[in-house]
Amino acid sequence: MRLSRVSFRYAPRGPWVLKDVELTLHPGSVIEVTGRNGAGKSTLLRLLAGIFRPSRGSIIDRPRVVGYAPDVFPVDQPFTVTAYLTHMARIRGVSPTAFRELAGRLSATHLLDQPLGDLSKGSAQKVGLIQSLLAPPDLLILDEPFAGLDEQALTELPVIIGEVAADGGTVVVSDHQNQLRNFPGADHWLVADSTVTARTGSQAGNDAGSPIGGQAGNGTGKQSPQTVIEVIVNADEADQVEQKLRADGYTTRRTA
């Protein structure tokens, strides 16, 4: 799948959210997308999923089966969880009971008889994940999938992501929770200043990435100079501080 000079804006004369993005997605790859709030991460994921069309440029060779879980699952639907997932399974052309194994893996079995409108944020997130996985996806797009999940689901979801990739599917995950930081072989994309900076798994620990299309951080088409700032925090606060920095688009390295 390839994005060629893809640009997007929400209004004909509005600001460019993404501009001249060039990306290639390979089967079996896992990609973590980070960036500040409002940088365009969700817009990029919706373009990849085919929900949005580029304002300019093209996206070619999108896989046939796409699974997409939004960052906010729409619970204002007159269904129980079981009725909704059964309906989605029929649309996907899979067994009406295909969701039950996934519900067990994501500790969601107890939710099946509940109305969608009664679900908490984390419970609704599980339903969104399950529907995205009903048919084995060739392309799996997950927008902030770890938000609100319990410990079992937090542990199981990376395993499921690995299984999709092992079967040749491409997985793209927007991840404020930093759960894929140590995922083996994962690539990392930073969305900032209307562009996407891509780093392969081997480059993820480096400070610099290579900008892919659009303007770089200083708006001149060149990579902005970078500075290393050392931040010392208490050990029990390290994970929280690192997650906040990565969510804002910064690269982090631990020395202890």
WODA-V352075 format. One record per residue. N is the residue number from 1. RES is the residue in one small letter. PSI is psi in whole degrees, 0 to 359 (none if undefined). OMEGA is omega in radians with two decimals (NA if undefined). NEAR is the number of other ideal C-beta (glycine too) atoms within 10 Angstrom. Layout:
N/RES/PSI/OMEGA/NEAR
N/RES/PSI/OMEGA/NEAR
//
This chain:
1/m/137/-3.05/17
2/r/135/2.99/13
3/l/124/-3.10/24
4/s/110/3.11/16
5/r/45/-3.09/14
6/v/127/3.04/25
7/s/150/-3.13/17
8/f/138/2.96/22
9/r/155/-3.02/17
10/y/342/3.11/11
11/a/152/-3.07/7
12/p/326/-3.14/6
13/r/16/-3.14/5
14/g/172/3.12/10
15/p/151/3.09/9
16/w/124/3.03/17
17/v/318/3.05/20
18/l/145/-3.07/25
19/k/125/3.03/21
20/d/47/-3.12/18
21/v/130/3.08/27
22/e/117/-3.13/17
23/l/149/3.01/19
24/t/131/3.12/12
25/l/128/-3.07/19
26/h/145/3.08/10
27/p/139/3.11/13
28/g/2/-3.11/13
29/s/152/3.05/18
30/v/126/-3.04/23
31/i/125/3.05/23
32/e/128/-3.13/23
33/v/125/3.11/26
34/t/170/3.13/26
35/g/163/3.14/23
36/r/158/3.03/15
37/n/132/3.13/10
38/g/4/-3.10/10
39/a/339/-3.13/22
40/g/15/-3.11/24
41/k/310/-3.13/25
42/s/324/3.08/22
43/t/315/3.11/18
44/l/315/-3.12/27
45/l/322/3.13/24
46/r/327/3.02/17
47/l/316/3.13/23
48/l/320/-3.10/24
49/a/345/-3.12/20
50/g/9/3.10/13
51/i/319/3.03/14
52/f/151/2.99/17
53/r/144/3.12/11
54/p/145/3.00/17
55/s/325/3.04/18
56/r/160/3.11/14
57/g/188/-3.04/18
58/s/154/3.01/11
59/i/120/-3.06/19
60/i/157/3.06/8
61/d/37/3.01/8
62/r/133/-3.14/16
63/p/160/-3.03/16
64/r/314/-3.07/8
65/v/113/-3.13/14
66/v/127/3.01/19
67/g/132/-3.08/23
68/y/127/3.05/20
69/a/115/-3.11/23
70/p/166/3.13/19
71/d/333/3.07/16
72/v/112/-3.13/13
73/f/133/-3.10/18
74/p/98/-3.08/9
75/v/353/-3.10/19
76/d/61/3.13/6
77/q/144/-3.01/13
78/p/55/-3.12/9
79/f/155/2.80/16
80/t/169/3.12/17
81/v/315/3.14/26
82/t/315/-3.13/17
83/a/318/3.14/15
84/y/311/-3.08/20
85/l/327/3.06/24
86/t/318/3.10/17
87/h/315/3.13/14
88/m/325/3.09/20
89/a/320/3.10/19
90/r/318/3.09/12
91/i/320/-3.13/10
92/r/348/3.13/17
93/g/31/3.11/9
94/v/175/-3.12/14
95/s/137/3.12/12
96/p/344/3.12/13
97/t/13/-3.08/11
98/a/336/-3.06/18
99/f/345/-2.99/24
100/r/320/3.10/16
101/e/317/3.11/11
102/l/321/3.11/20
103/a/322/3.10/20
104/g/318/-3.12/12
105/r/328/-3.10/20
106/l/18/3.13/23
107/s/49/-3.11/18
108/a/6/-3.10/26
109/t/323/-3.10/13
110/h/351/-3.12/10
111/l/349/-2.89/21
112/l/329/-3.12/17
113/d/2/-3.08/10
114/q/146/3.00/15
115/p/145/-3.14/14
116/l/322/-3.09/20
117/g/346/-3.14/12
118/d/359/-3.02/12
119/l/145/2.98/18
120/s/172/3.13/11
121/k/312/-3.12/12
122/g/321/3.13/15
123/s/317/3.08/23
124/a/324/3.11/20
125/q/320/3.12/27
126/k/319/3.12/27
127/v/317/3.08/26
128/g/320/3.11/21
129/l/315/-3.11/26
130/i/315/-3.12/25
131/q/329/-3.14/22
132/s/342/-3.05/22
133/l/2/-3.05/25
134/l/313/3.02/21
135/a/131/-3.12/18
136/p/113/-2.99/16
137/p/141/2.95/21
138/d/333/3.06/18
139/l/121/-3.13/22
140/l/120/-3.12/27
141/i/119/-3.10/27
142/l/118/-3.11/26
143/d/108/-3.11/22
144/e/56/-3.01/20
145/p/342/-3.06/28
146/f/352/-3.06/21
147/a/122/3.04/14
148/g/4/-3.11/16
149/l/151/3.06/22
150/d/177/-2.99/14
151/e/319/-3.13/8
152/q/314/-3.12/13
153/a/323/3.10/21
154/l/325/3.13/17
155/t/322/-3.02/13
156/e/327/-3.06/18
157/l/315/3.07/23
158/p/328/3.09/18
159/v/316/3.12/9
160/i/318/3.09/19
161/i/316/3.11/22
162/g/324/3.12/16
163/e/319/3.10/13
164/v/315/3.14/21
165/a/319/-3.14/21
166/a/332/3.10/9
167/d/6/3.09/12
168/g/3/3.10/13
169/g/152/3.04/22
170/t/133/-3.10/23
171/v/127/3.09/25
172/v/124/-3.01/24
173/v/123/2.93/26
174/s/125/-2.86/23
175/d/91/3.01/25
176/h/336/-3.07/18
177/q/350/3.06/18
178/n/27/-3.08/19
179/q/341/-3.11/19
180/l/16/-3.10/22
181/r/318/-3.08/17
182/n/20/-3.14/9
183/f/126/-3.05/20
184/p/125/3.04/10
185/g/4/-3.10/13
186/a/143/2.98/23
187/d/163/-3.05/20
188/h/130/3.09/24
189/w/134/3.04/21
190/l/123/3.10/25
191/v/120/-3.13/26
192/a/144/3.06/21
193/d/43/3.06/21
194/s/15/-3.12/22
195/t/174/3.14/23
196/v/125/3.07/26
197/t/123/-3.05/24
198/a/136/3.02/19
199/r/136/3.07/19
200/t/170/-3.14/13
201/g/322/-3.12/16
202/s/341/-3.12/9
203/q/353/-2.94/14
204/a/333/-3.13/17
205/g/355/-3.13/12
206/n/160/-3.14/10
207/d/325/-3.03/12
208/a/141/2.99/12
209/g/184/3.11/18
210/s/124/-3.11/11
211/p/139/-3.13/22
212/i/98/3.07/17
213/g/167/3.07/22
214/g/196/-3.12/24
215/q/145/3.09/17
216/a/184/-2.97/18
217/g/333/-3.10/17
218/n/4/3.07/11
219/g/11/-3.12/11
220/t/0/-3.07/9
221/g/358/3.10/10
222/k/153/3.11/11
223/q/131/3.13/14
224/s/146/3.03/14
225/p/147/-3.10/7
226/q/148/-3.14/9
227/t/140/3.08/6
228/v/124/3.09/7
229/i/124/3.13/6
230/e/128/3.12/6
231/v/124/-3.13/9
232/i/124/-3.11/7
233/v/163/3.03/11
234/n/146/-3.06/7
235/a/322/-3.10/7
236/d/354/3.09/7
237/e/356/-2.99/9
238/a/314/-3.09/15
239/d/317/-3.11/12
240/q/316/-3.14/11
241/v/318/-3.12/13
242/e/319/3.11/18
243/q/318/3.14/17
244/k/318/3.14/13
245/l/316/3.14/16
246/r/324/3.10/21
247/a/331/3.10/16
248/d/5/3.03/14
249/g/9/-3.13/18
250/y/147/3.02/14
251/t/136/-3.13/19
252/t/151/3.04/16
253/r/135/3.12/10
254/r/139/3.11/7
255/t/352/3.10/5
256/a/none/NA/5
//
